[in-house]
Amino acid sequence: MTGDRAKLVIVLKHERWVLDQVAYDLAGGRATARQCAETAVVLERVARLLREHAATVSFGGGAVDGVVDAGVLGERGEASW
């Protein structure tokens, strides 16, 4: 595993804990506005890192701007909720 991929894995594993915590607090009616806002920032950061990784793996470098076609997401996309 390369250094960049290892860093991404570490970020994803850490942020999974953050998401688990906010999900638990939301379910219990304890999530604060600040907690929700901070979690949104975390999700934006993770999305940016994943886009950058996708760009280096699939597109030869550079950020991937714009919207991904929902058909590309398949079963894991929002449409399947």
Backbone atoms as SQL, in Angstrom:
CREATE TABLE atoms (id INTEGER PRIMARY KEY, chain TEXT, resi INTEGER, resn TEXT, atom TEXT, x REAL, y REAL, z REAL);
INSERT INTO atoms VALUES
  (1, 'A', 1, 'MET', 'N', 0.862, -1.172, 0.000),
  (2, 'A', 1, 'MET', 'CA', 0.000, 0.000, 0.000),
  (3, 'A', 1, 'MET', 'C', 0.905, 1.231, 0.000),
  (4, 'A', 2, 'THR', 'N', 0.603, 2.160, -0.893),
  (5, 'A', 2, 'THR', 'CA', 1.396, 3.387, -0.979),
  (6, 'A', 2, 'THR', 'C', 1.106, 4.301, 0.202),
  (7, 'A', 3, 'GLY', 'N', 1.975, 5.277, 0.404),
  (8, 'A', 3, 'GLY', 'CA', 1.787, 6.228, 1.496),
  (9, 'A', 3, 'GLY', 'C', 0.488, 6.998, 1.380),
  (10, 'A', 4, 'ASP', 'N', 0.147, 7.426, 0.160),
  (11, 'A', 4, 'ASP', 'CA', -1.095, 8.179, -0.034),
  (12, 'A', 4, 'ASP', 'C', -2.320, 7.317, 0.240),
  (13, 'A', 5, 'ARG', 'N', -2.274, 6.077, -0.224),
  (14, 'A', 5, 'ARG', 'CA', -3.412, 5.187, 0.043),
  (15, 'A', 5, 'ARG', 'C', -3.520, 4.875, 1.522),
  (16, 'A', 6, 'ALA', 'N', -2.386, 4.686, 2.178),
  (17, 'A', 6, 'ALA', 'CA', -2.402, 4.408, 3.616),
  (18, 'A', 6, 'ALA', 'C', -3.011, 5.577, 4.381),
  (19, 'A', 7, 'LYS', 'N', -2.649, 6.802, 3.989),
  (20, 'A', 7, 'LYS', 'CA', -3.223, 7.983, 4.646),
  (21, 'A', 7, 'LYS', 'C', -4.734, 8.038, 4.439),
  (22, 'A', 8, 'LEU', 'N', -5.177, 7.724, 3.227),
  (23, 'A', 8, 'LEU', 'CA', -6.612, 7.732, 2.945),
  (24, 'A', 8, 'LEU', 'C', -7.333, 6.678, 3.780),
  (25, 'A', 9, 'VAL', 'N', -6.748, 5.507, 3.897),
  (26, 'A', 9, 'VAL', 'CA', -7.343, 4.445, 4.714),
  (27, 'A', 9, 'VAL', 'C', -7.466, 4.893, 6.163),
  (28, 'A', 10, 'ILE', 'N', -6.431, 5.519, 6.692),
  (29, 'A', 10, 'ILE', 'CA', -6.461, 5.991, 8.080),
  (30, 'A', 10, 'ILE', 'C', -7.556, 7.034, 8.264),
  (31, 'A', 11, 'VAL', 'N', -7.651, 7.973, 7.329),
  (32, 'A', 11, 'VAL', 'CA', -8.698, 9.002, 7.408),
  (33, 'A', 11, 'VAL', 'C', -10.072, 8.348, 7.386),
  (34, 'A', 12, 'LEU', 'N', -10.288, 7.411, 6.464),
  (35, 'A', 12, 'LEU', 'CA', -11.596, 6.756, 6.358),
  (36, 'A', 12, 'LEU', 'C', -11.948, 6.004, 7.634),
  (37, 'A', 13, 'LYS', 'N', -10.988, 5.297, 8.199),
  (38, 'A', 13, 'LYS', 'CA', -11.261, 4.547, 9.433),
  (39, 'A', 13, 'LYS', 'C', -11.573, 5.490, 10.597),
  (40, 'A', 14, 'HIS', 'N', -10.858, 6.606, 10.683),
  (41, 'A', 14, 'HIS', 'CA', -11.136, 7.561, 11.756),
  (42, 'A', 14, 'HIS', 'C', -12.507, 8.197, 11.571),
  (43, 'A', 15, 'GLU', 'N', -12.790, 8.628, 10.361),
  (44, 'A', 15, 'GLU', 'CA', -14.056, 9.321, 10.129),
  (45, 'A', 15, 'GLU', 'C', -15.246, 8.382, 10.252),
  (46, 'A', 16, 'ARG', 'N', -15.022, 7.094, 10.050),
  (47, 'A', 16, 'ARG', 'CA', -16.094, 6.125, 10.284),
  (48, 'A', 16, 'ARG', 'C', -16.547, 6.207, 11.743),
  (49, 'A', 17, 'TRP', 'N', -15.594, 6.369, 12.654),
  (50, 'A', 17, 'TRP', 'CA', -15.942, 6.509, 14.064),
  (51, 'A', 17, 'TRP', 'C', -16.787, 7.765, 14.274),
  (52, 'A', 18, 'VAL', 'N', -16.393, 8.874, 13.639),
  (53, 'A', 18, 'VAL', 'CA', -17.144, 10.130, 13.756),
  (54, 'A', 18, 'VAL', 'C', -18.573, 9.925, 13.262),
  (55, 'A', 19, 'LEU', 'N', -18.724, 9.257, 12.121),
  (56, 'A', 19, 'LEU', 'CA', -20.058, 9.016, 11.559),
  (57, 'A', 19, 'LEU', 'C', -20.881, 8.099, 12.455),
  (58, 'A', 20, 'ASP', 'N', -20.251, 7.074, 13.008),
  (59, 'A', 20, 'ASP', 'CA', -20.967, 6.191, 13.934),
  (60, 'A', 20, 'ASP', 'C', -21.485, 6.971, 15.136),
  (61, 'A', 21, 'GLN', 'N', -20.657, 7.874, 15.652),
  (62, 'A', 21, 'GLN', 'CA', -21.057, 8.655, 16.823),
  (63, 'A', 21, 'GLN', 'C', -22.227, 9.576, 16.510),
  (64, 'A', 22, 'VAL', 'N', -22.170, 10.281, 15.381),
  (65, 'A', 22, 'VAL', 'CA', -23.266, 11.195, 15.047),
  (66, 'A', 22, 'VAL', 'C', -24.537, 10.406, 14.743),
  (67, 'A', 23, 'ALA', 'N', -24.409, 9.241, 14.131),
  (68, 'A', 23, 'ALA', 'CA', -25.591, 8.415, 13.869),
  (69, 'A', 23, 'ALA', 'C', -26.235, 7.982, 15.187),
  (70, 'A', 24, 'TYR', 'N', -25.410, 7.595, 16.140),
  (71, 'A', 24, 'TYR', 'CA', -25.908, 7.196, 17.452),
  (72, 'A', 24, 'TYR', 'C', -26.614, 8.367, 18.135),
  (73, 'A', 25, 'ASP', 'N', -25.986, 9.540, 18.083),
  (74, 'A', 25, 'ASP', 'CA', -26.572, 10.720, 18.717),
  (75, 'A', 25, 'ASP', 'C', -27.841, 11.175, 18.011),
  (76, 'A', 26, 'LEU', 'N', -27.864, 11.093, 16.686),
  (77, 'A', 26, 'LEU', 'CA', -29.083, 11.450, 15.944),
  (78, 'A', 26, 'LEU', 'C', -30.236, 10.531, 16.326),
  (79, 'A', 27, 'ALA', 'N', -29.956, 9.249, 16.395),
  (80, 'A', 27, 'ALA', 'CA', -31.007, 8.283, 16.738),
  (81, 'A', 27, 'ALA', 'C', -31.567, 8.540, 18.132),
  (82, 'A', 28, 'GLY', 'N', -30.713, 8.994, 19.032),
  (83, 'A', 28, 'GLY', 'CA', -31.146, 9.250, 20.398),
  (84, 'A', 28, 'GLY', 'C', -31.627, 10.667, 20.648),
  (85, 'A', 29, 'GLY', 'N', -31.664, 11.483, 19.605),
  (86, 'A', 29, 'GLY', 'CA', -32.119, 12.857, 19.756),
  (87, 'A', 29, 'GLY', 'C', -31.132, 13.751, 20.483),
  (88, 'A', 30, 'ARG', 'N', -29.849, 13.363, 20.494),
  (89, 'A', 30, 'ARG', 'CA', -28.836, 14.126, 21.225),
  (90, 'A', 30, 'ARG', 'C', -27.888, 14.908, 20.326),
  (91, 'A', 31, 'ALA', 'N', -27.985, 14.759, 19.021),
  (92, 'A', 31, 'ALA', 'CA', -27.051, 15.435, 18.112),
  (93, 'A', 31, 'ALA', 'C', -27.275, 16.942, 18.167),
  (94, 'A', 32, 'THR', 'N', -26.186, 17.673, 18.305),
  (95, 'A', 32, 'THR', 'CA', -26.270, 19.134, 18.352),
  (96, 'A', 32, 'THR', 'C', -26.089, 19.708, 16.947),
  (97, 'A', 33, 'ALA', 'N', -26.457, 20.971, 16.802),
  (98, 'A', 33, 'ALA', 'CA', -26.253, 21.649, 15.520),
  (99, 'A', 33, 'ALA', 'C', -24.766, 21.682, 15.181),
  (100, 'A', 34, 'ARG', 'N', -23.937, 21.946, 16.174),
  (101, 'A', 34, 'ARG', 'CA', -22.489, 21.980, 15.937),
  (102, 'A', 34, 'ARG', 'C', -21.972, 20.615, 15.490),
  (103, 'A', 35, 'GLN', 'N', -22.427, 19.572, 16.139),
  (104, 'A', 35, 'GLN', 'CA', -22.001, 18.220, 15.784),
  (105, 'A', 35, 'GLN', 'C', -22.392, 17.894, 14.341),
  (106, 'A', 36, 'CYS', 'N', -23.596, 18.260, 13.958),
  (107, 'A', 36, 'CYS', 'CA', -24.055, 18.017, 12.586),
  (108, 'A', 36, 'CYS', 'C', -23.232, 18.820, 11.587),
  (109, 'A', 37, 'ALA', 'N', -22.952, 20.081, 11.905),
  (110, 'A', 37, 'ALA', 'CA', -22.155, 20.923, 11.012),
  (111, 'A', 37, 'ALA', 'C', -20.730, 20.390, 10.885),
  (112, 'A', 38, 'GLU', 'N', -20.138, 19.971, 11.990),
  (113, 'A', 38, 'GLU', 'CA', -18.785, 19.419, 11.950),
  (114, 'A', 38, 'GLU', 'C', -18.747, 18.117, 11.157),
  (115, 'A', 39, 'THR', 'N', -19.788, 17.312, 11.287),
  (116, 'A', 39, 'THR', 'CA', -19.858, 16.063, 10.531),
  (117, 'A', 39, 'THR', 'C', -19.982, 16.339, 9.040),
  (118, 'A', 40, 'ALA', 'N', -20.721, 17.377, 8.679),
  (119, 'A', 40, 'ALA', 'CA', -20.832, 17.756, 7.268),
  (120, 'A', 40, 'ALA', 'C', -19.463, 18.142, 6.713),
  (121, 'A', 41, 'VAL', 'N', -18.667, 18.846, 7.511),
  (122, 'A', 41, 'VAL', 'CA', -17.313, 19.215, 7.085),
  (123, 'A', 41, 'VAL', 'C', -16.463, 17.960, 6.896),
  (124, 'A', 42, 'VAL', 'N', -16.596, 17.014, 7.808),
  (125, 'A', 42, 'VAL', 'CA', -15.870, 15.746, 7.700),
  (126, 'A', 42, 'VAL', 'C', -16.246, 15.035, 6.403),
  (127, 'A', 43, 'LEU', 'N', -17.538, 14.976, 6.105),
  (128, 'A', 43, 'LEU', 'CA', -17.992, 14.308, 4.884),
  (129, 'A', 43, 'LEU', 'C', -17.469, 15.009, 3.634),
  (130, 'A', 44, 'GLU', 'N', -17.447, 16.335, 3.660),
  (131, 'A', 44, 'GLU', 'CA', -16.907, 17.085, 2.519),
  (132, 'A', 44, 'GLU', 'C', -15.422, 16.796, 2.334),
  (133, 'A', 45, 'ARG', 'N', -14.693, 16.713, 3.436),
  (134, 'A', 45, 'ARG', 'CA', -13.256, 16.407, 3.362),
  (135, 'A', 45, 'ARG', 'C', -13.037, 15.014, 2.792),
  (136, 'A', 46, 'VAL', 'N', -13.790, 14.039, 3.294),
  (137, 'A', 46, 'VAL', 'CA', -13.660, 12.668, 2.803),
  (138, 'A', 46, 'VAL', 'C', -14.021, 12.597, 1.324),
  (139, 'A', 47, 'ALA', 'N', -15.082, 13.296, 0.923),
  (140, 'A', 47, 'ALA', 'CA', -15.482, 13.308, -0.489),
  (141, 'A', 47, 'ALA', 'C', -14.369, 13.881, -1.353),
  (142, 'A', 48, 'ARG', 'N', -13.738, 14.960, -0.900),
  (143, 'A', 48, 'ARG', 'CA', -12.644, 15.571, -1.659),
  (144, 'A', 48, 'ARG', 'C', -11.472, 14.611, -1.790),
  (145, 'A', 49, 'LEU', 'N', -11.108, 13.972, -0.686),
  (146, 'A', 49, 'LEU', 'CA', -9.990, 13.032, -0.719),
  (147, 'A', 49, 'LEU', 'C', -10.278, 11.853, -1.640),
  (148, 'A', 50, 'LEU', 'N', -11.505, 11.353, -1.599),
  (149, 'A', 50, 'LEU', 'CA', -11.861, 10.233, -2.470),
  (150, 'A', 50, 'LEU', 'C', -11.880, 10.643, -3.936),
  (151, 'A', 51, 'ARG', 'N', -12.359, 11.854, -4.229),
  (152, 'A', 51, 'ARG', 'CA', -12.325, 12.348, -5.612),
  (153, 'A', 51, 'ARG', 'C', -10.888, 12.471, -6.111),
  (154, 'A', 52, 'GLU', 'N', -10.020, 12.994, -5.257),
  (155, 'A', 52, 'GLU', 'CA', -8.615, 13.128, -5.637),
  (156, 'A', 52, 'GLU', 'C', -7.993, 11.761, -5.894),
  (157, 'A', 53, 'HIS', 'N', -8.314, 10.802, -5.043),
  (158, 'A', 53, 'HIS', 'CA', -7.792, 9.448, -5.231),
  (159, 'A', 53, 'HIS', 'C', -8.331, 8.842, -6.527),
  (160, 'A', 54, 'ALA', 'N', -9.620, 9.008, -6.769),
  (161, 'A', 54, 'ALA', 'CA', -10.218, 8.490, -8.002),
  (162, 'A', 54, 'ALA', 'C', -9.553, 9.108, -9.220),
  (163, 'A', 55, 'ALA', 'N', -9.240, 10.383, -9.133),
  (164, 'A', 55, 'ALA', 'CA', -8.608, 11.066, -10.261),
  (165, 'A', 55, 'ALA', 'C', -7.229, 10.489, -10.545),
  (166, 'A', 56, 'THR', 'N', -6.475, 10.207, -9.511),
  (167, 'A', 56, 'THR', 'CA', -5.133, 9.674, -9.734),
  (168, 'A', 56, 'THR', 'C', -5.180, 8.232, -10.215),
  (169, 'A', 57, 'VAL', 'N', -6.173, 7.473, -9.779),
  (170, 'A', 57, 'VAL', 'CA', -6.275, 6.067, -10.166),
  (171, 'A', 57, 'VAL', 'C', -6.866, 5.908, -11.562),
  (172, 'A', 58, 'SER', 'N', -7.969, 6.585, -11.828),
  (173, 'A', 58, 'SER', 'CA', -8.715, 6.343, -13.057),
  (174, 'A', 58, 'SER', 'C', -8.478, 7.348, -14.161),
  (175, 'A', 59, 'PHE', 'N', -8.159, 8.569, -13.799),
  (176, 'A', 59, 'PHE', 'CA', -8.123, 9.628, -14.792),
  (177, 'A', 59, 'PHE', 'C', -6.733, 10.203, -15.010),
  (178, 'A', 60, 'GLY', 'N', -5.739, 9.650, -14.384),
  (179, 'A', 60, 'GLY', 'CA', -4.387, 10.106, -14.618),
  (180, 'A', 60, 'GLY', 'C', -3.982, 11.368, -13.883),
  (181, 'A', 61, 'GLY', 'N', -4.731, 11.773, -12.892),
  (182, 'A', 61, 'GLY', 'CA', -4.338, 12.919, -12.084),
  (183, 'A', 61, 'GLY', 'C', -5.313, 14.060, -12.170),
  (184, 'A', 62, 'GLY', 'N', -5.290, 14.894, -11.158),
  (185, 'A', 62, 'GLY', 'CA', -6.170, 16.049, -11.115),
  (186, 'A', 62, 'GLY', 'C', -7.497, 15.721, -10.461),
  (187, 'A', 63, 'ALA', 'N', -8.141, 16.748, -9.970),
  (188, 'A', 63, 'ALA', 'CA', -9.429, 16.574, -9.298),
  (189, 'A', 63, 'ALA', 'C', -10.523, 16.285, -10.308),
  (190, 'A', 64, 'VAL', 'N', -11.515, 15.550, -9.858),
  (191, 'A', 64, 'VAL', 'CA', -12.681, 15.251, -10.685),
  (192, 'A', 64, 'VAL', 'C', -13.776, 16.209, -10.263),
  (193, 'A', 65, 'ASP', 'N', -14.113, 17.148, -11.137),
  (194, 'A', 65, 'ASP', 'CA', -15.156, 18.121, -10.834),
  (195, 'A', 65, 'ASP', 'C', -16.484, 17.642, -11.381),
  (196, 'A', 66, 'GLY', 'N', -17.551, 18.265, -10.900),
  (197, 'A', 66, 'GLY', 'CA', -18.869, 17.976, -11.448),
  (198, 'A', 66, 'GLY', 'C', -19.571, 16.873, -10.693),
  (199, 'A', 67, 'VAL', 'N', -20.607, 16.384, -11.306),
  (200, 'A', 67, 'VAL', 'CA', -21.481, 15.394, -10.688),
  (201, 'A', 67, 'VAL', 'C', -21.232, 14.044, -11.335),
  (202, 'A', 68, 'VAL', 'N', -21.202, 13.010, -10.522),
  (203, 'A', 68, 'VAL', 'CA', -21.063, 11.655, -11.039),
  (204, 'A', 68, 'VAL', 'C', -22.445, 11.156, -11.416),
  (205, 'A', 69, 'ASP', 'N', -22.557, 10.547, -12.581),
  (206, 'A', 69, 'ASP', 'CA', -23.823, 9.976, -13.035),
  (207, 'A', 69, 'ASP', 'C', -24.283, 8.929, -12.026),
  (208, 'A', 70, 'ALA', 'N', -25.520, 9.006, -11.595),
  (209, 'A', 70, 'ALA', 'CA', -26.051, 8.064, -10.609),
  (210, 'A', 70, 'ALA', 'C', -25.937, 6.630, -11.098),
  (211, 'A', 71, 'GLY', 'N', -26.003, 6.409, -12.396),
  (212, 'A', 71, 'GLY', 'CA', -25.863, 5.066, -12.938),
  (213, 'A', 71, 'GLY', 'C', -24.500, 4.470, -12.660),
  (214, 'A', 72, 'VAL', 'N', -23.501, 5.318, -12.510),
  (215, 'A', 72, 'VAL', 'CA', -22.154, 4.857, -12.211),
  (216, 'A', 72, 'VAL', 'C', -22.094, 4.303, -10.792),
  (217, 'A', 73, 'LEU', 'N', -22.918, 4.821, -9.922),
  (218, 'A', 73, 'LEU', 'CA', -22.884, 4.419, -8.522),
  (219, 'A', 73, 'LEU', 'C', -23.508, 3.052, -8.289),
  (220, 'A', 74, 'GLY', 'N', -24.391, 2.626, -9.166),
  (221, 'A', 74, 'GLY', 'CA', -24.999, 1.308, -9.039),
  (222, 'A', 74, 'GLY', 'C', -25.806, 1.158, -7.768),
  (223, 'A', 75, 'GLU', 'N', -25.692, 0.020, -7.152),
  (224, 'A', 75, 'GLU', 'CA', -26.491, -0.309, -5.971),
  (225, 'A', 75, 'GLU', 'C', -26.136, 0.532, -4.758),
  (226, 'A', 76, 'ARG', 'N', -24.970, 1.129, -4.730),
  (227, 'A', 76, 'ARG', 'CA', -24.553, 1.888, -3.556),
  (228, 'A', 76, 'ARG', 'C', -24.944, 3.348, -3.648),
  (229, 'A', 77, 'GLY', 'N', -25.579, 3.743, -4.723),
  (230, 'A', 77, 'GLY', 'CA', -25.959, 5.136, -4.899),
  (231, 'A', 77, 'GLY', 'C', -27.170, 5.515, -4.077),
  (232, 'A', 78, 'GLU', 'N', -27.389, 6.813, -3.967),
  (233, 'A', 78, 'GLU', 'CA', -28.503, 7.344, -3.191),
  (234, 'A', 78, 'GLU', 'C', -29.841, 6.850, -3.722),
  (235, 'A', 79, 'ALA', 'N', -29.936, 6.643, -5.032),
  (236, 'A', 79, 'ALA', 'CA', -31.195, 6.209, -5.635),
  (237, 'A', 79, 'ALA', 'C', -31.648, 4.859, -5.091),
  (238, 'A', 80, 'SER', 'N', -30.725, 4.059, -4.577),
  (239, 'A', 80, 'SER', 'CA', -31.100, 2.735, -4.082),
  (240, 'A', 80, 'SER', 'C', -31.559, 2.754, -2.627),
  (241, 'A', 81, 'TRP', 'N', -31.574, 3.937, -2.003),
  (242, 'A', 81, 'TRP', 'CA', -32.027, 4.029, -0.612),
  (243, 'A', 81, 'TRP', 'C', -33.452, 3.748, -0.592);
